[in-house]
Amino acid sequence: MPFTKVDPIAEAVELQEMFKDDPEAKELFRQYELAHRENARIEREELELRNRLIDFRKANNITQKELEARTGLTQQAISRFETGSGGSIKTILKYADGIGCQLMPQNRPTR
């Protein structure tokens, strides 16, 4: 049986309608929506970081093979990171170091 992609927003709307008279459910839905928005923000930031690192590597004419020699990461791990299908924080840090980038944390205002 194949998996089907679920639209979390549509699912939440449907559930909200089912439980619209339950005050506890209303708070749970609010928390769910906040978590969903935060997750989407994090995914956008991860994509932006990945793209900036790839652009930097290419702008400096560093091949994946050369990066492999510099970092000890396999070419497959580098490729998986660049295509978005893999990449632990350890991989990201090695990748950045291998292309001569230093990642600096940013202070974000609290919400």
Summary of the structure (lengths in Angstrom):
residues: 111
radius of gyration: 19.9
end to end distance: 42.1
largest distance: 60.9
contacts: 231
relative contact order: 0.08
helix: 68%
strand: 0%
